[in-house]
């Protein structure tokens, strides 16, 4: 098969990973007439429940990967820590992986990722690689205050410790197990934003509107789309995301997370080689969702229209909402929530709620930003959530 030959509806698409992002991908693919095969070790995974076929095996199981390769001409990923070696194995069987193993490998290491972003001409915060006690001596005063982050496997605020001087840095490095880390200078932050872009094998790029994001305990809580920023800043953010996806020669959906500093400068925080939580609103608020875009990119089809047709505020729903004050499990009052006009509820089919577990999201739609936020505030009051101003 030629690399840019379209893979038409009715064909099988492969998915590595079975979480909620994969579930929404599988639903978008089914809507377009594709059949989805998921490789995922959890038999009750959200994507496995809705996909037509589920290979229940570890991601590195060669027999399972061979079965997936025999069925699918192209395979995508659901989370950033899919082993790059598994993608290389699929490629050796003639499967087109979207993204490619090299792109995933770069994004799986914070230091390698920052080095790549700099090579693409995009700004990053001052940072240092910390791999040994000797490296601690390189951390001079201009790097502080800072955050020490594990280079690999950190997510939702995990594997990160704030440090103010070299003494605290040494203690943090010890606490993190003296694994490979990145020391990153803290900068005067105004807002956190993200840009989701897609690229197909022909080199066509499509960019979604910028999202404005708010986190609670390191986990995304609220996304406002489009971001409430000057047009000049949002245009620069979209340009940076386009530059990065092209430099990476990336095929698929890529999220670029950025910091907007108090002086208006943009700094790239990190990349996510997949659809992103901050892009959930594209399902209801844009002509083409990030998940349909993922299907289009991996199937070598023309990319979809990213025009936003409704203002939106997205609320992440964590498992905490399923517990009362006595820690008894109960279902939130969806009837009252769904009485709000323009509200869309998305639940991920997870059977067991846990604190801080992503269980679903709500998207509030309206003609104006103010009205969308008002609806989000109504939903938040019913559910007992706190919203940013």
N, C-alpha and C positions, 0 to 999 in steps of 0.2 A: 504493500500500500504506500502510495506517495504521501509524504508528510502532510501536505495541505489538501489531500483528497477528503471531501466531506464524508463523515460517518452519519448515515441517514437514520431517521427514526425507525424503530423496530430492532435496531442493533443493541448489543449489550455494552454497557459502560461499567467500568470497574471502580470500586471505591475502597480505599484503605482507611479503615477507622469507622466506628459505628456510633459516634456521638450525635448530639442534636444538630450540628452543622451538616453532618452527613444525612440525617433524616430529612432536612429541608432540601438538600440537594436531590435526594432520591425522589421526593415528592415533585420537585420541579422537572426532573427528568421524565418521570412517569406522565406528567401532564403533556410533555412534548412527544410522547410515544416511545420513549426508550425503556429498555429493561436494565435494571441495576443489580449488580452482584457485589455484595459487601464482604470483605475479608476482615473479620473482627473476632477476637477471642471470647467476648461476652455474648452469650446466647440471648440475653434480654436487652441488648443495646438498642437505643432509640432508632438508629438507622436500620438495624437488622429486622426490626419489627415491620417496617413498611417496604423494604426492598423485596424484589421478586425472588432473589436467591441469596442465601447467607452461607458463606464458608466459615465455619466456626473453628478458628485455629489462630495460633500466634502469627504476628506479622512477618516473622522470619522463617516460617515453616515452608521449606522448599516445595514440598508436595502440594501444599495449599496455593502457593504462588504459581506453580505450574498449572494447576487447575484454573486459576483466575486468568492466566495468560492464554489458555486454550479457548477461553470463552470471549475475552474482551480484547479489542484492538487498542484500546486506550484506557488508562487508569488514572484517577485523581486521588488526592489526599484529603482527609477530614480534619487532621490536626497536625501541628508543626513537628511533632517528634516521631513521625513514621520513620523507621530506620532507613537511612539513605541506601544502605546495602540491599534492602528489599527492592527498592526502586531500580537499582542497578541490575538486580537479578531479572526483574520483569523486562527491562530494556534489552537484556541479552537474549530474551525469548522473542524479541521483535515487537514488544508492546511499547506504545508511545505513552510515557508518563508525563502528566501535567499537574504539578511542575516536575522538572527533571531532577535527578538525584543531586546534581551539583548545586542547584539553587537551594534545595532543602538543606543540604549540608552547611552551606554558608549561613543560613538563618538559624541553625541550631546552636550556633556558638556566638555569644554576644560580641566578643572581640573581633572575630572574623567578619561578623555582620557589620560592625562599625567601620572596619577597614574597607570593606566593599563599598559602603555608603559614601565614604570619603572619596574613594576612587571614581565614583559616579558623579562627583562634583557637588554633592549635597552636604549640608552642614550637620555636624554632630557635636555633642558636648565634649569638652576636654576630658580625657580618660586615660587610664593606665591599665596594663595587663598585670595582674598580681597572681603569680604562680608559686612563689616561695617567700620565705622570710626576708631574703635578700632584696626582693622586689619592693618590700615595704619601705625601704630607705629612699626609693625614688619619689615617694609621695610627699612633695613639699607643700608649703602653706597655700600656694595658689589653687591647689586641687580641693581644698576644703572650704565649706562643708561639702560632703559628698555622700554617695550611696555605694556601698560595696554589694555587688551582685554576682551570684554564681554565673559562670559563663554558659552553662548548659542547664536545661530542665527547670528553669524558673518560670512561673506563670502566676497570674492573679496575686501579685505581690509577694509570692513565696521566694525564698532564697535571696532576700534583700535586707540589708541592715544600714541604717543611717549612721554616719560617723562624722565627727567634728575635728579630729586631729589624728596624728599618727598612733597615739596610744590606743584610742578607740578602734582604729583600723586594725591594729594587731589583735585586739580582742575579738573583733568581728571575724577576721580571717580564721582565727582558731575555732570560733563557734560554728562557722560554715564548713569545718572539716579540712581546711587548707586545700580545698579543691581549686581548680582554675577559676579565677574571678576577674571581674572588671571593676575598677574604681572609677566612678563617674561623678564629675563635679555637679553639684546642685546649682541650678540657674534660677533667676527670678521669674517664676511662672505666672502667666496670665490665664491661659487656657490650655487644655489638652484637646487635640483634634485628631481625626483619622481620615484617610483618603483611600477608598477602595477602587482599584483599577483592574482591568482585564486586558489580556493580550492573546491573540491567536497566532497560529503558526505562520500566517502571512505577514505578521508584524503589525497588524492593526491594533490600535489601543483605544479603549473606551474608559472614561473616568466618571465615577459617580460624584454627586455633590459632597462637599466636605461635611463631616459630622462633628459636633461638639460634644465631648464626653466628660462624664463625671463618675468618679469611682468612690466606693465605700469599702473600707478595709481591703483595698487593693483589687477589688472586683468591680467591673463595670456595672454601674447602677442605672444611669440615665444617658441617653443619646438624643441630642436635638439636631434635626436635619431639615434645612441647611444650617450650618453653623452661624451663630450671630456674630459675624466678623465683617470687617471691611472687605469689599470685593477684591481689592488689590492683594490682601493677605490670602484669601481663599484661592485666587488664581495662582499665586506663587506655590501654595500647597499642592494644587493639582499638577502644576508643572514639575515639581520635585518628584511626585509619585510617578508621573509619566517617564521622567528621566531614569528613575531607578528601575522600573519594570523593563525598559528597553535595554539598559546597560546589563541587566541580569539575563537578557535573552530568554525571558520568562514566558511560558505559555500557561495560562490559567488565570485565577483570581488572586491578587496580592493586596494586602492591606499595609499601608504605610502610616505608622503612628507618629505624630509630631507634637512638639511643645511650641506654643505661641508664647514668646517671652514678653515681659512687661514693656520692652522697647519696640515691640512689633516684629522682632526677628523670629525666624522659624528654625527649629532644630529637630532633626529626625531622632526619635526615641528608639523605635525598633520596627521590624518587619514581621508580618505574619503571612506565611505562604499558603493561604487558604481564604475562604470567606471569613468574615469577622463579626463578632457580636455587635459591634457598632453599626453594622450594615443590615441588621434585621429589618429595619424600617423600609428598606428597598422593596420588600415583598409587597407591601401595601401602598407605598407612596411613590414608587417609580414605575415607568412603563415596563422596564425589564428589571427583574430582581438580580441580586448578586448571585443567586443560585442558578437561575436560568442562564446568566452570563457564564457561569462555570461550565454548564452543559455545552453552550455554544462554543466556548473556547476549546474545550477538549475534543469536540466533534468536528473541529475545523469549519465551523459555520460562521457567517457574518455575525459580528457582535451586535448586541441589542441596544436599543435606545435607552440611555441613562437619564432621560429627562424626568425631573421630579414633578409630579402632578398634584401633590398635596403636601402641605407643611406637616411635620410629624415630630412627635416626642415618643421615644421608646423607653419603657420601664422594664428592667430585668427582674424576673421573679425568682427569688432564691427559696430554698427549702424551709428557711426560717418562718415563712408565712403559713406553713402547714402545721405549726405548733402553737398551742395556746400557752397561757402563762404558767400552766402546770406541766408543760412539755408533753401534753397529750396531742396526738396527731388528729387533725381535722381538716376538712376541705375548706379553702377560702370561699367567701360568698360571691361566687361568679355571677349569680343572677343580678345582684345589685351592681356589680362592676359593669356587666354587659348592658345595663340600662342606660349607660352613657352613650349618646349618639357619636358615631365616628370612631368607636373604640373596637380594636381587633385583638382577640385573645389567641395566643399560640402556646399550647402546652406540648411538652416533648415526649410524653409517654413513659416517663420514668416511674417505676412502680413504688420506689421507696424514697420519700423525702428525707433529706439530711440538711442540717444547718450548712449554709454557704453553698449548697449544691444548686446548680442552674436547672430550674424546673420548667421555665417557660419565659415568655415575655408578652408585654402589652404594647401595642402601637396606637397612639392617639392621633387622629387625622383631622385636619381642619383647613380652611381657606387661608387663615392667618397664623403666624407664630404664636400670638397671644392666645388665640382660641385653642390651639393645640395644647399649649402649656396649661391653660385653665382646665381642660379635660383631664390631663395627666394629674393635676393636683387633686381633682375630684376622686380619681381612681386611687391615688396614693392615700388619701384620707380614709377611704373605705378599707383599704388593705393594711393601713398602719405604717406606711412607708414615709420616709422623709425625702423631700425633693430639694435640690439646690435652688437658690433664688433665681 
